[in-house]
Amino acid sequence: MSPDQPDDSIEGRPDTPPHLDPALPPARRVAALLALLDLDTRLLMLHQFQPAVPAAGLASFHTGLEALHGLAWLGPATVFPQAVGLGATWNPALLRRIGSVVGDEVRGFHRRDPIRGGLNVWAPVVNLLRDPRWGRNEEGYAEDPLLTGILSVAYAGGLRGDHPVYLKTAPTLKHFLGYNNETDRDTTSSGLRPRVLHEYELPAFRAAIQAGVAVGVMPSYNLVNGRPAHLDGALLDTLRGWADGEVVVFSDAHAPSNIAGIQQYYPDQPAGQAAALLAGVDSFTDHDTDSEFTAGHLRTALQRGLITEADVDRAVRRLLLLRLRLGEFDPPTGTETAATGPTADNPFAAITEDAIGAQAHRELARQAAREAIVLLRNERDLLPLRRSECRRIAVIGTHADTLYEDWYSGTLPYQVTPAGGLADLSEAEVVVVEGVDRIALVTPDGEVVRAGAAEDGAVLRLAAAGAASGADCGFDLFDWGEGVRTLRAAANGRYVSARSDGSLVNDRAMPGEWVVHETFELTPIGDEQHGLFNQALAKWVRVDADGVLRADRSDPAEATPFTLRVDRPGLETAIEAASAADVAVLVIGNDPHINGRETEDRKRLELPAAHEELVRRVGAANPRTILVLVSSYPIAVPWADRNLPAVVWTAHGGQEAGSALAEVLFGDYSPAGRLPQTWYRSTDELPDLLDYDIITSGSTYLYYRGSPLYPFGHGLSYTEFHYGPLELDAHEAGPEDTITARVQVTNVGERPGDEVVQLYSHQERSRATQPLHALRGFRRVNLAAGASTTVEFDLPIRELALFDVTSSKPVVESSRHRLSVGASSADLRSHADLDVLGTEIAPVILAGRRVRAVDFDAIQGGRLVDETRTRGTAVEAAEPGSWLAFHRVVLPSGPLHCTLSASRADPNSGRVQLRVGDPTSGPLLAELTVTGAGDRRRFHDVLAETQWRPIDTDLAGAGRQSESTAAVARPEPVDLYLVFPDAHTTVRDIRIDCGEPPIS
């Protein structure tokens, strides 16, 4: 029997409606409930906000509660380090505990407020951190699919709970698929060729689905290979194929409207919404609480015949089954039945709001913050600090005494800042200096801008010179780089924000919200004067007739010019504090709401110029300077790495960040965090942000051939670990085997500590480009001084497969693999060779079969596009001179018949050349003309006949042959290039036959 079909052989209780009877199988209960709902109700249930149906005993229900690193957006709750910080722990057991705690707090809030506190949580994010400029870098775990997959299984497993029947919460993975850029994210397309798709992107999602701990998936905003991710039914079917049970697909917010909106993929909303439903989307997050928007368009789609009631019921059935698994329709205790005995109790229904912010949760937050800290550099044994040598500590920088929340952070219930933590854990005098200028804004008439002293501030207005006190007219000026500044009023410590009417008010505790109204630009106007521009409103600031500052002018000529009078120079104050201290702790980083966040990518990895100068000047003032980087992403700090004795990184670490940092700096805890992504020396080392082909672009630790600032997996300790030989239980294995690798690790230092033991592999011979190193396993182990342990890794040989484009499946090649174990991807201590007895991949045969263009081996200038609106991928020449390469192609001698399935996006004809050996100088095999139809999706066959007579084997492979050669050699594999002299030609597939022309 199919698992989604009701089992009528089990009898329920006669006095209970079937859907409320825990004794009945879930499929039967859901089928009974579905029969109680009319069509309009079922359509409304496809929206994020599902209506109550009192007649059926259904309460209202909504999908989507944010729980990325704690319960978010619902008030104070335990805040753990950002997800990238949790990734730096390399500790699945810790993440499972955190997930369980977050699940408890979600349940607690659900008990407090069942309407707002939903149980479908949108976490974890398993998008790979391919490029650190991604605006949402802090939301992912790592750039590596194995590490990401293991950590996602752990966190989602904690959220889900261990009960065999009931879910604590319903974890939903975000965002499927190829989502690693923000700017114009709704209209950009992520090109994922088969190898990148199957070897890199899909494994990160597969882990939690196969493990059964994630029960939902959210598609991404972007397009994948030219098709909106919400419409890629083939990929969603692949994802569902990994699960034993149902997987619910929840749309991202407003994404269904984008299909016929900004993406213009379908002509109107009914067609677009219908296409999403047919592709496999079950729940539509669109137009906020207006469920009729979705229901109305799907109703129209039904009337047009675009969808059927069966399509609607399939999605509603999945949603109801999910609610059933959450225990919504069951009593909190089991019920005895004659047929089945006692039903399983739902233990999660007993969780109360007392769970929110519990003391044990605070302690776990502190432990997580400790484990997330990465020691990047430690020269001259500056760290750990000796308390006896630290009578005065200068804590300097924008993050010295402030904790920052990100968009998906919970509200901090309390804050232990770096300065606070150092003061709590020492008897030193802690001097706090932010290192920013305090300025006054002075008009040409000598009037100054005054701020309100009340907690909620007041509108900024002019006061006559001398009429306002220093605090009233002082503003701390923060420079975040890229020309972006924030102003904090000295009068009340609140940030200046622009209201919708343009008036400026000092009322914000921190910059934030979806649109950040606290960011300004200062533009020089004349000599030593500046105009003030509010980024959110895109308006210039002027002083109105009442003396009030308003951002309401589009013309910079109408902006009021201000002189920035510096009343307290931040740099000089910082240098003075550093010079007078026994140690300077310089704490700087990013504000997660500024210059990189959801909807906005970063332009650069370097520090803002003002921060870089602060680092250099403080470092020169005090040779005992520790740089602490608090950031959502890697930062390029090559000068600091060369010149400062100690560099530490932590993601924004939550409520206990300061305590954890102080424990690490004083040596109460030996750091053991490891980098979950590569730290590059400069932005210039990165490829184009939209280039998702990590193989061709040479990005991430897997393919990057440069010298990173800090490599993937890097992190130092206060103790030392020795690695013994890497031992294998076999040095020869086949595809179905599993080998065990063992290494003895010894703490040879003088203090206890954790070591993250990492196993990597490299395939020495392959048909295709292979990673330089690929993570195959890791263990975080704790060892006392002098203690040893043997770390074992079981490695299924199947995991060494590449996705073979010649057969469109994973293949384990015959090759020697070098297995290496060590402390990072660049610090490999022990090695062993393994001979894998797999498959020799045969040359590509183009005769008698069509080879997909997307199965290329190399590409230049081409982009992946949709073959049709519902299926398939083709390749389009994005620019003249684009080419595709197919390696090891067999071209027999003699007359050849070339068939190309192609199309043109414009009405003009275009050429496609087939060349051997080299895309520019190789022999021309054939030139085909593709007539223009003005429709990229209208493919037709283009034919050409030619002769192929290679001179000899060596020259054929190299392409060294005149275009009219006549010598004959035995057929040997060659490199075949499809070259596009003209742009905008799209190729779907190619076939080359020998002898008689193929019969169509």
N, C-alpha and C positions, 0 to 999 in steps of 0.2 A: 504494500500500500504506500502511495506517495505520502510523505510527511505532511503535506498541506491539505490532505483529504481527511475529512472527519471519519472516525471509527465508530460505527453505529452498534458495535457488538457489546459495548460497555453501557450499562444502564445507570442513569443518574438518580438523584433523589426526586421523587414525584412532586414534592412541595416547593422545589427551587427551580427558577428559570435556568435553562441549561448553561447560559453564559456565566451565571453566578455560582455554579456548582463545581467546586475544586476537584471533585472526584472524576469529572469527565476529561477526556484528552483535550489539549489546547485547541487542536484543529476543529473539533466538534463544537467547542464553546464559541470559538470565533465565528464559525459558520452560522450558529444560531443567532448570535448577536447581529451579524451582517444582515440576516433576514428581517430583523426588526427595524432597519433603517431605510427610509425612502431615498430616492435618488438625490433629491436636493440636499438631504443631510449628508449623504455619502460624498457629494461634491464638496460641501463645506468642510468635511473632515480631511480633505487633502491639503488644507491650508495649515500654516503653523499654529494658528489659534483655532483649535477644534471646539465646536460648540457643545454645551451640555445637552443631553437628551434624557430628561427626567423619566420619560415613559420607559426607557430601557435601562434606567439606573446608571446612566453615564454622567459623570461630572465633566466640566470643561477641562480641557487639557491643552497645554502648549508645548511645543518642542523647543529645545535650545536653551540651555543654561551654560554660561561660560565658566569653565573650571580648569583653565590651562595650568596654573600653578597655585590654585586655591580658588575658593568660591568667589566669584567676581560680580560686581555691579549691584549687590544687594545689601551693602552695608559692611561694617567691620566683620572680618573673618580671618582665619589664619592665612598669612601670605608667605609662601615659600619662594625660594629663588626662581628667577625666570627659567623657562624651559631649557634655554641654552646653558644656563648654570646647572640645572639638573643633569643635562647631558655631560657636563664636565666632571660629574661625580663618577661616571663609569660604574655605577652601582645599582644594578637592577633590584636588589633586595630593598634598598632604600627607597627607590621610586615606587615599589609596590606598597610599602608602608605609607608613603605620602599619598598615593592614589586612594588607599583605603581611608585615610583620615579625611581627605577632601570629600570622598563619597559619604562619610558620616556627617560632615557639615552640610552637604547638599540635602541629605535626608532630614537633618535637624531643621534646616530652613523650610523644607517642604512641610514639616509638622507645624512650624510657626505660621506659614502662609502658603497653603496648597495652591493658590492661584498663581502667585509670582514664582514660587519655588518649584519649578518643574524638575523632573527626574531624568529627562533626556539631556545629557551633558555633551557639549561640543568640545571634546578633548579626547586624546591628545592630538597635537599637530605633528604629523609625520613627514611633512615636506622636507626634503633634503637641503642642507645649507650649502648649496652648490656655489653661491656667490655671496660674499659677506656684505655686499652693498644692498642686498634685499632689505626693504624697509621693515619686514617682519622677521628679521633674522632671529630675534630673541625668542620667537615662538617655537622654533624647531630644536631638535636634540643634537644633530650632528650632520656633517657632510657625508658620512659613510652609511650605506644602507643596512649593514649588519648591526652596527651599534644603535642606529635609530630603531630598527625593528625590535631588538631585544629590549630596549628601554620602553618602547611603546607597549609591548606586551606586558611589561611590569606595571606601568602606570595605569593602563586600561584595565589590567587584571585587578588592581586595587579598587578602582572605581566600580567595577562590575560586582566584586565580591565572590566568595567561594561557594555559595549555595548552588546545589545542582538544579534547582527549579527556579528560584527567584533571582532577580537582578537587584543589587543595591542601587545602582544607577545604570543608565543605558549609554555607554560610551560611544561616541561618534568620531571617527577619524577625519581629520581635515588635512589638506584640501586636495581632492583627486582630480587632476594630476598635472605634473610638470609646472608647478606653481612656485616661482622663485623671483618674481619681479612685481612691483606695485604700480609704478607710473604707467598710466594707460592700460592697466591690467585687464580691463573689460574687452579691449580690442586687440591686444597683442596675442600672437600665436606662438606656442612653445613647440619647436620642432624636435620630435622624439623619434629618431630612427630606431629600427627594431632592437639593435644591441643596447642602445642607451635605455630604451623602454624596459626591456626584459632583464638586463643585468643591473641597472641602477635605480630606475624609478619605481617599478612595480614591487621589488622585494621589500621596500620599506613599508608598504601597505599590506603586503601579503602576510607578514608575520602575525599581526594581531588578529586578522580575520581568520587565518588557519587555526590559531590557538583558541578561537571562540570567545575571546575577551572583548572584542569590539563588535557591536551589533548594528552599527550604523556607519555610513560614510557620507561625507559632504563633497560634492564636486567643486571644482575651483572656478573662479571667475573667467579665467583666460580661455582661449581656444587651444586645442591640441591638434597639431598638423592641419590647421585651418578650420577645424570644426569646434563649436562651443563644447567645452568639457561636459556641460549638462546634457548634451545630445549624443555623446559617444556611447551608444548602446553596446557596441562590441567590447569596449573596455569595461563598462559596468557589468556585462555578463561575465567577463573574465574574473572580475573581482568577486562576484557572487559564486562563481565556481569554486572558490577556495573554501567556502564555508559549508559546514554540515547543515546549519539551519538557515533561516531567512536573514538577509541583510537589508536594512531599511536605508534608502537613499534620501537624504534631506538636502534640499537646495540651499545654496548660500543666499544671504539677504538680497532681494531684488534681482537676483540672477535670472529667474524665469522671464522677467520683463525685458531684460537686456537682449534676449534672443531676437525679438522683433523690434527692439528699441535700438540701443546704441550699436549692437552688433549687426543689425539689419540682415539677419540670416534667414528670417521668414517674413512674409509681407505684413502680417498683422498678429495681434496678441493671441487670438484663438489658435492660429496655426502654430505659433511658437510654443504656447503652453501645451498643446496637444503633442507636439514633437518631443517635449521633455518627458511627458508621461509615457509615451511609447518607448522612449530610450531607457526608461527605468527609474525616473524620479518619482518618489512616493509622496513626499511632503514638500509643499511649496511655501518658501519663506519670502513673502512678497507683500508690499504695500502695508507693512506694519500689521495692525490688528484687523484690517479690512479683508476678511475671508471671502466676501462676495466678489472681490476683484478676480480671484482665482476661479471660484465656482462659476461665475458668470461666463468667463472666457471658455472654460471647459464645457459648459452647457452649450455654448454656441458651436464648439468643436463637435460635440455629439450630434447636434442638429445637422451639421455639414457632413457627417459621416467620417470625420477624420479619426475619431476614436469610437470605441464601443463601451457599453456598460461593463463588459468583462474587463476591459483595461482599467476602468475606475475601481472595480471590486478587487482586482489584484493588489493595487496599492493600498486600499483601505484595509484589506485583510492583513497585510504586513504591519500596518500601524496598530491595528487592534491586537495583534499577537504580541507586539512589543509592550503595549499597555498591560496585557494579561501577565507577561513575564515580570513586570514591575509590581505585581500583586494588587493592582488597583481594584480588581473585581472580587477579591477574596477577603474573608475575614482574617484578622491578624493572627488567629490561632487555628490549628488544624481541626478538621471535622472527621469524626469516625463514620465510615460507611461500610456496609457489608461487602460491597464489591471490591474495595481497594484497601481497607484498613485506614489508619489515620493518614491524612494528607500531610505533606510537608508544611511545617510552620514557616511563615515569612519572618525571619528574625529582624529584618531591616525596618519593618513597620514599627518596631518598638523604640527606634532611635528618636530622641527628643532634641529640642533646641539647645539643651545643655552641652551638646557636642561642639557647638560653635565656639571656637577659641579656647578649648579646654587646655588645662595646664600641660597635659601630655603632648598636645599638639604644638604648643609653644616650644617645648623641649625638642621635638622633632624638627621644627623649623630651624632651630639653632644648629642642630646636627647637620641638616641639609646645607645650611649656609657655610659651615666649616668645610664639608666635603667638596663644595663647589669651588673653593678657592684654589687657584693655580699659581704656584711659584714659578715665574718665568726665568728669573735671573737672580743669582745670589753670589756675588763676588766678595772676597775679603771677609767672609763669614760675618757680614753685617747682621744677617738674620740667623737665628732668632735674637731679638733684643734682650739685653740683660737689664733687668729692672734697676739694679744698683747703679747702672751707668746712665740712667734716663731720669734725671731730676727735672728737666724741662723738655717737653715734647711740643714742637710746633706742628699742628695739623693744618695743612694749607690746601686750598683749592675749593672749587665749586661744590664738591661732594664731601667736604670735610665734616660738615655737621648737618647734612641733609640726606634723606632717603627719597628716592624718586619712584613713583608708581608708573607702570606702563598702561597702555589702553586696556589690556585684559587682566590687569592686576586687581586683586581685591582691595578693599579699603583697609589700610594698615590700622590694626587695633591699637598699636603703640609703636614707637620707633626707638631703636638703639642705633645711633649714628656712629660712624667711625670715631669721632672725637669723644662721644659718650662712652663707647666701649673701652677706649684707651684710658679714659679717666676712671671708669669703674674697676678696671683690672690692674691699676697701678696707683702708686702714691705720688706720681709725678705731677708737676704743674703742666696742665694741658692748655696751650695757647691756640686759639682758633682764628685763622685769617683766611678769608675766602679768596683773596687775591684779585678782587674786581674793583674797578673805580667807583667811588661814590661821587655823583655829579649833581649839579643843579642845571635846570633848563632856563635859560635867560633869553628874553626877547630883545630885539634891537633897542627898545625903550628902557631897558634895564629892569623890567619886571620879571619876577621869577614864578615858576609853576609850583603850586602848593598842593599837597595831598592831604586827605582826611586822616585823622588819628584814630578814629573808631575802628573796631575790628572789621566791620564791613566796608570801611573806607568811605570815600565820597568822590564826586566828580572832580577831576583835576581842573583847577582854575588859576588864574593869575592873581598874584598879590604884589603890592608895591614893593620895591626894593627895600629890604630891611623890615618889612611888616611880618614876615614869616620866620619862624625859628629855623635853626639848621635842620632839625629832624623833619619839619614840615616840608621843606623844599629839597630834601635829599633823595636821590634815587640811586640804587646800586645797579650798575650797568653790566649785564652778563652778555658776553660775546660767544655765540655758539657756532661761529663759522658760517661760510656761505653768505655773509652779510646779514645774518639773523641775530637780533638782540632781544633781550627781555629787560624790563625795568621793574625793580622791586622798590616800593616806597619805604623809606626809612621810618616814616611816621608810624606805620603799623605792621611792617614786615610782609605786606601783601603785594602781589604782582599787579601791574597795570594791565587792564583788559579793555577792549573796545566793545561797547554794547551795540546792539543792532541799530540804534539811532546815531551811532558814531561817537557818542560821548565816551571819554576815557575815565575809568574808575579804578582805584586801587583796592580791589575787593577779592582777588583770587589768591588762595593759599598756595597754589602751584599752577603752572601752565597745564592745560589738559582739555578734555572733552574731544568730541569727534572733529570739530573745527576749532583749532587753537587760536583764540582771539588775543593772546598775549604776546605774539611775535611781531617785531617791528624791524624796519630797516632805517638806517641813518644815511642820508645822501647829502654830500657837501653842496652847499648853496653859497656861492661867494666866498669871501675870506673868513675862515674859521667859524662858519655857520652851517647848520645842517637842517634839512627837512626830515620830518618824521613820517614814515609810511607804515600803515598797518597792513600786514599780509592777509589776514582773514577777510577783511572788508575790501582789500585792494584800493584803499583810499588814503589820501594825504591828510595830515593833521593840520588844522588851523585853529586859531583862537577866535571864537565868535564874539559878537558884540557884548555879551554878558561876561566875557572873560573865561568862558568854558572851553576846554580843549575838545575838539571833535574831529574824528577821522571821517570826513564826508566830502572830500574834494578829489576829482579825477585828474585835475590839471596840477602838475607840480608847481606851476607858477603861482597858484593860489595857496600853497602851503606857507605856514608861518615859519620864518627862519629862527632857529634857536642857536645860541652859543652854549656849548657844553663846558660849563665851568667845573673843573675837577677839584673837589674839596678834600678828597682823600684818595691818593693814588694807590691803586691796588697792588701793582708790581713792587713798588718801593716798600710798602707795608709788609708784603710777603717776604721780601729779601731781608728786611730788618728782623722779622720773627725767626726766619731760618738761621740767620747768623747768630742769634742769641740762644739757640736751642742746642741740646745735646744730640738730638736727632730730629730731622724734618721728615714728616710723613705727608707726602704730596698726593692728595686724593682728587683725581679729576676723571671726567668721562662724559657721557652723553646724557641728555634729557630724552627719554624714550618718546616724547611727543614732538620732538623738534628735529628737523633735518634727517628724516628717515623714520617712517612709521607706516601703518596701514595707509594705502593710497599714495605713498611717496617713497621712492628709493633714495639712497644716499648717492651723492656724486663722488665722494672721496673717502678713503680710509684714514687719511692723515688727520692729526689733531688740528683744531682751529689755530690760526697763527698766534692768537693771544695766549692760548694754552701752551703751545710749543715754546714760546718765549718764556713763559712762567716756569716750565720744566727746566730750561737751560739756565735761567738766572738763579733759581733756587738751588739747582744742582751745583752751580759754581759757588754759591754762598755757603753751602754746608756739604762737605764731602760725605757725610752720613745721611744722605737723602734716599728715602724709599719712595719709589713711584708706585702708587696703587691706582690701577685703571679699573673704573667701574663702568662697564659698558654692555650694551646689548649685542655687540659684534666685535670682531677683531679690529684693532687699531694699529696703524703703521707707525711705529716709534723707533726707527733705526738709531737715531741719535741717543736716545735714552738707553738703548741696549748696549751701545758702545761706551757710554760715559757714566751711567749711574750704577752704583754697586748692587741695587736690588730693584726688581720689577715684579709686581704682583698683579694678577688679573682676577676679577670676580664679576660675574653678571650682577645685575641689580638683585640683591640677596634677600629681600623681604625684611620683615620686622626685626629680625635678630642679626642683620648684616654686620652691625658694628661690633657686637659681642664676638661673633665668629672671627672677624678680622683681627681684633685685639688678641684673641687666643692664639691665632697663627703668628702674629708678629712677635709676641712674647714667648712663643715656643711651648705654650700649654697644649697645643695641638700641632702635630707635624703635618704640613700640607701634603695632600696626595691627589688633588684635582689634576685632571689631564685635559688638554685642549681637544674639543670635539670637532674642530675644523682648523684648516691651515691659516696661519697668520703670515700675510705677504709683506714684503718690504715697502711696497708702494702700490698705489692704485694702478700704475702703469703696467704692472705685471698681470693684470686681470684681462681676460678677453671681453668682448662685447657682452653686456649684461643679458642680452636676449639670446645669446648663443648657448643653447642647452646641450649641444653635442660636446660633452666633456672629453670625448676621445679625440676628436679633431682639434678642439681648442686647447687641449692639454691642461685641463683644470682639475681642481681638487687634488688631494695627495695621490690619488690613483694614477694620474697622468701628468701632473705638473713636474717638469724637468728642471726648474730653476732651484735656487737656494732660498727657502723661505726664511722669514725672520724667526718664526717658531713653528716647528712641524706639527702635523696632526699627531695627537697622542702625547705631546710633550708636557712635562711637568716635573719640577724638582722636589726634593724632600730634604728634611733635616738629618736624615740618616742615609746610609748607602746600602745597596743591595747587590749581591753577587749572583750571577747566573751560571749554573753548571751546564754541561753539554745537553743539547737537545736530542732526546732519544725517541726513536719511532719503534712501534712494535712490528712494523714491516716497512721495507724500503721499496716494495713493489706492490701495486694494488690496481684493481680494476674498477670500473664505474659503479658496481654495486657494493663495493667494499667500504668499510669505515676503518680508518687507521687512528691510533691513539698516539699523541705526542706528549712527552713528559719532560719536565725540566725542574731541577731543584733550585729554589731561590732561597738565599740566606741573607738575613739582615746583619751586615758586618759592621754596622755603626754602633753608636753608644746610646741610642734611644729607640723606643718603639716607634713603629710607623706603618703606614699602608703602602703597598706597591701595587700598581696596576700592570699585571703581566700581559703582554700583548703578543698574539701569534699572527704572523703574516705569511703570505705565499706569493711566489712569482713563478709564472710559467715561462720556461726558457725558450720554447719553440712553439710557434702557432701559425696558423693560416692568417690570423687577424692580429691587430695591435692589442697587446695585453697590458694590464695595469703594471706599473713599476712595482707596487706592493699592494696587496689586498688583505684587509683585516679578516681573519678567519676565526678568531676567538679571543676572549680576554677574561681575566679574573682579577678582582680587587681583593688582595689578601692582607691581613694584619699580622705583623711579626714583631715579637719582642726582640730586644737587642740580643744578637747572637743566635737567634732561633732560625730554623730552616723549615721549609715545607716543599712538598712535591706538587707541582701544579700540572694537572692533566687536561688535555684538550682532545675531544673526540671529533674527528674531521671526516664527515661523509664525502667520499670522492665525488659524488654528484654535485657537491657545492663548488667544485672546480670547473664546472662546465661553462662554456661560452655559448651565447645564442648564435647559432650558425645560420647565416642568411641564405646559404645555398639550400638548406633543407627546412628552414623556418621552425627550428626547434633547438632546445639545448643539447649540446654535444660535448662529451668529454673527449678531448683529443689525446692522442698518444704523445707524451712529452715528459721531460724531466721537470719537476717543480722544486724550487728551493724554498724550504720552510725555514722561517726565522722567528726567533722569539726575543723580545727585549722590552725596553722602557718607552719606546715611541717608534713611529714609522721611520725615524732617522737614527735611532739608537738601538740597533739590533745586535744582541750580544752573542747568541748561539744559533747555529744553522745545521740543517740536515737536508739531504737530497732524497727525493721521492720520485721513483719512476712510475708514471701512470700508464697503464696499458689500456688505452682507449681506442679511439677511432681516428683513422687518417681521412680527413675530409677530402673528398674527390674534387677535381676541377669542375668548374661550372660548364654545364652543357646547355647551350642555347637552342639546340635542334629539338624539335618536337614538343617544346614547352615554352610558355611565356614566363620570363623572369621579371618580377616586379621591379620597377625603377627604384622603389624605396629600399630594396635589398642591395644597395650599393656598398662598396667597401670604403670609398672616400668620396668627398664632395668639396666643391669650391663654388661659391656664388649661387648655389641653389637653395630653395626653401621647400619644406614639406607642406603640402596642401591637401585638402579633402578631395577624394575622387568623386564622391556624390555627397549629398547632404546627410546620408545615413550610414555610409560604409566606405572603407577603403582609403588609402593614402597614395598620392602621386607626388611627383617632384616637378617644380616649376623653376625655370631659369629666371632668377631675380635680376640679373644684369647680363649684358653681353660678355661672352667669354666664359660663362659658367660651364662647369663640367661635372659628370659623374664618372667614377671609376669602378670597374668590376675586375677583380684580380683573378688570375689563374682561370681564364676562359679558354676553352678548346675551340679553335677555329680550323676545321679541316680544310685541306687544300682543295681548290676547285671552285666551281660556280656556287655562289651563296645567294640566298634569298632572304633579305632583311625585312622584317615586319615590325613597325613601330606603332604602338597605340598612343596617339598624341592629340593635343588640342591647342588652340591659341586663344588668349584672353582678349585679343583685339582683331579687327577684321583683316589686317595685313598678314601676308604669309611670312613664315619664318623657317630658318634652316636648322637642321640637326646633322652634325657630322659624326661619323664613327671612325675613331682613330685608334691605332694600335701602339702601345708602348709609351706614348707621351701625348698630352692633350694639345700641344701646340706644334711639335715637330714630328710627331709620329706619323707613320704611313696612313693615308686617307683610305679607309676601307669603303666608305659610301657617304654620300650626302643626300639627305632626304628633305623634301620641302613639305612643310605642314601648312595647309591652307587655313586662313583665319576664318573662324566662325563667330568670333566675338563672345564666346562662352567657354570659359575654362573647363567646364564640366561636360562638354560635348566632345567626346573622344571618337576618333576614327582611325582606321589603320592606314598607315603610309608604307608603301612598298618600294624596295630598290633591289636591283640585282647587281652583283659585283663578283670579282674574282679575288681569291686570296692565295698567294704563293709566297710563304716566308722563305727568306734566303737560307737561314739555318736556325738551329734551336736558340743559340745565344743571342743572335741578332734579333730574332723575333720577340724575345722577351724584352729586349731593350728598345725595340721600335726603330732600330737603325736599318732602314730599308728605303729605297726610293719608291715613289708612288706608282711606278710602272715595272716593278721587278717581275721576273719570270721564272727564277729558280724555284725548285720544289724541295721541300723538306718534310719530314714526318710531322704530324700535328703535335705541337707542344703548347702548353698553356701560355697565354699571353695576357697582358693587361689591356683591357678594352675600355675606351673612353667614349662617352656620349658628350659631345661638345656642342654648345649652343652659341653660335656667332650672334644670334639675335635674342633679346630678352623676351620674356612672357610666353615662351613655349612650355607646355606642360607634357610630361611623358608619364604614362601609366605602366607600360611594360614593353619588353623587347623580345623578339624571337629571331634566330638566324638558322635557317635550314640549308642543308647541302644537297645538291642534285636537283630533282624535280621541284618546281614551286609547290608550296603547301596548298592543300585544298581548303578553301575558306568554309 
